Amino acid sequence: MMSRLNCMRWAFACAVLASLPLHAEEPVERRERAIQFHLRSQQKTGILVPMYIYPADIHNNPAYNRLIELKRRFEMIPIWVIVNPASGPGDAIDANYTKAIDRLEGAGCVVLGYVSTNYGKRPERDVKADIDAWLKLYPRTQGIFFDEMINEDTEAGVKSIVSLNDYAREAGCWPTVANPGTDTPGRYFAAEAADVIVAHEGDQWPEEKRLHGDYFGGYSDYPPSTRAVLVHSQAKFDPIQLGMIRKYARWVYITDDVYRVNGAKSNNPWDSLSKHMEVICEELARRDGKHDK
């Protein structure tokens, strides 16, 4: 019979073995991952814009023209733009969206196509069909935005979003962003469920302790480049809060557009371009290369 000490040693050894990958990485793979980690850890803070605005009269559209002009002025600030014709790609090509994507990329923006997963309730085949549709209808689409991402603390939940993310990557999509709209267990980051996960979406600035994610099962062990923050309903821009967010997330968007539950005129906080966009760009440009206090 094993002694108590030997039992504890055996349990510890089993736990360590269980945490190891089934297939050890080759040296070249390890080296490449280390290099990519280094590059992403030095990444500048960028802006993730949910641009749920129909691009009518696209060459004269004030919202799209303003965003394009800001990207040209602040060319070193990364800007990823999510476009959303019909809670997804829709069933047919819309020439206005085709031209909007062309013009955004022409200015240097990265364009992501919106796909809903309905918190894991939507059939996987339907989500994959949307990814295929994005690439067929709008082939210049570069990345995929998985909205309503499942975030239950289970292996099954992780497996479902990882399968979708792998499908998008294999189809040549980059980047992938997943949005549960709230805290996400660390296991999703460990599994690389998406290139970026939205750690906060709401009408209040996130608390620093929560955004840090420094608790068992949290996400503090994974770099800021893997996280985004979306804040709506902000009449005023707060540079101090932006400085705090930048310590924990490399992608951010702050808008004055209001969301209120059951509000007929405020049910979509992403249907106008934030009036804060210019000051956000100015603040990020000013802070570039400087340490936040």
C-alpha positions, -999 to 999 in steps of 0.1 A, spaced: 0 0 0 13 35 -9 22 58 19 3 91 22 34 110 10 38 87 -21 1 91 -29 5 129 -28 36 126 -51 17 104 -75 -13 127 -76 11 157 -83 29 138 -111 -5 129 -127 -16 165 -126 16 177 -142 14 151 -170 -22 159 -176 -13 196 -181 13 187 -208 4 189 -245 -3 155 -262 23 163 -288 54 183 -278 61 212 -301 90 209 -325 119 233 -318 111 253 -349 75 257 -337 86 267 -302 109 293 -317 82 307 -340 57 309 -312 82 328 -290 89 353 -318 52 359 -324 46 363 -287 73 389 -285 60 408 -315 24 408 -302 35 418 -267 50 450 -282 19 457 -302 5 492 -302 -30 498 -288 -55 497 -316 -91 506 -321 -118 479 -327 -148 496 -344 -182 479 -346 -193 498 -377 -229 487 -378 -238 516 -401 -253 510 -436 -228 524 -462 -254 544 -482 -239 567 -508 -206 553 -498 -183 579 -514 -202 607 -496 -211 588 -464 -201 610 -435 -194 582 -410 -173 561 -433 -155 591 -447 -147 603 -412 -133 570 -402 -113 567 -434 -99 602 -429 -89 595 -393 -70 563 -404 -52 583 -430 -42 610 -405 -32 585 -378 -17 559 -401 3 542 -373 -27 535 -352 -41 500 -360 -78 501 -368 -99 470 -371 -135 475 -385 -164 451 -381 -190 453 -408 -224 438 -405 -248 438 -434 -275 416 -420 -265 402 -386 -240 384 -407 -231 385 -444 -266 382 -457 -277 361 -487 -265 383 -516 -239 408 -525 -246 444 -516 -225 466 -538 -224 493 -511 -207 470 -487 -183 458 -514 -172 493 -520 -172 502 -482 -148 473 -476 -126 484 -505 -124 519 -493 -117 509 -456 -89 486 -467 -76 513 -491 -71 536 -461 -53 508 -442 -81 494 -420 -84 457 -414 -120 445 -421 -138 418 -401 -171 402 -410 -198 398 -383 -210 363 -374 -233 354 -345 -228 322 -325 -258 329 -301 -238 318 -271 -231 283 -286 -268 277 -294 -265 283 -331 -257 252 -351 -220 250 -360 -228 243 -397 -248 276 -398 -219 296 -383 -194 280 -408 -218 287 -436 -216 324 -426 -178 323 -427 -180 308 -462 -205 334 -473 -183 362 -462 -154 349 -483 -177 343 -513 -198 375 -512 -171 398 -499 -137 382 -507 -117 411 -494 -130 405 -459 -99 397 -438 -111 385 -404 -141 372 -386 -159 387 -355 -177 360 -335 -203 378 -316 -222 363 -286 -194 339 -279 -202 311 -254 -181 316 -222 -193 289 -198 -164 274 -178 -165 240 -195 -144 220 -219 -174 216 -242 -178 254 -244 -141 258 -253 -143 230 -279 -173 246 -297 -156 280 -302 -122 265 -310 -138 244 -337 -153 276 -353 -120 295 -349 -100 267 -365 -124 267 -394 -120 304 -399 -82 302 -397 -81 273 -422 -102 294 -446 -75 320 -444 -92 345 -421 -72 368 -398 -77 381 -373 -105 364 -354 -122 382 -325 -147 366 -302 -171 386 -280 -188 371 -250 -193 406 -237 -181 398 -202 -154 379 -182 -141 348 -199 -125 319 -181 -88 315 -187 -93 281 -204 -105 300 -235 -73 320 -237 -52 289 -231 -70 271 -260 -65 302 -282 -102 303 -289 -97 335 -309 -68 359 -316 -86 385 -295 -114 380 -269 -136 409 -258 -131 410 -220 -156 438 -214 -186 453 -232 -209 477 -214 -221 512 -205 -196 515 -176 -158 516 -176 -144 482 -164 -129 480 -130 -92 476 -131 -91 446 -107 -117 427 -129 -100 437 -162 -67 424 -148 -82 390 -144 -57 380 -117 -75 351 -100 -76 313 -103 -93 305 -136 -88 341 -148 -69 354 -178 -40 374 -163 -15 348 -175 -23 358 -211 -10 390 -227 -29 422 -233 -28 416 -271 -54 389 -266 -80 412 -251 -104 440 -262 -127 464 -244 -158 480 -258 -175 508 -238 -207 526 -250 -230 552 -236 -201 576 -226 -210 612 -231 -175 622 -220 -141 607 -229 -119 598 -200 -81 596 -208 -73 582 -174 -96 553 -180 -81 547 -214 -46 546 -198 -58 520 -173 -74 499 -201 -42 499 -222 -24 481 -194 -46 450 -198 -61 452 -234 -46 462 -267 -79 468 -285 -104 494 -274 -135 514 -286 -153 541 -266 -185 556 -280 -211 581 -269 -238 561 -287 -263 550 -260 -278 515 -253 -308 511 -230 -326 479 -225 -360 480 -243 -352 515 -255 -368 518 -290 -343 545 -300 -313 532 -282 -312 495 -289 -280 495 -309 -249 514 -295 -229 506 -326 -250 523 -353 -231 556 -353 -194 564 -353 -182 575 -319 -178 613 -315 -147 604 -294 -129 588 -323 -106 617 -330 -97 623 -294 -90 585 -290 -67 586 -319 -50 617 -306 -45 602 -272 -31 569 -285 -8 588 -308 4 610 -279 10 580 -257 28 560 -284 62 552 -271 55 566 -237 48 548 -204 14 554 -188 14 565 -152 
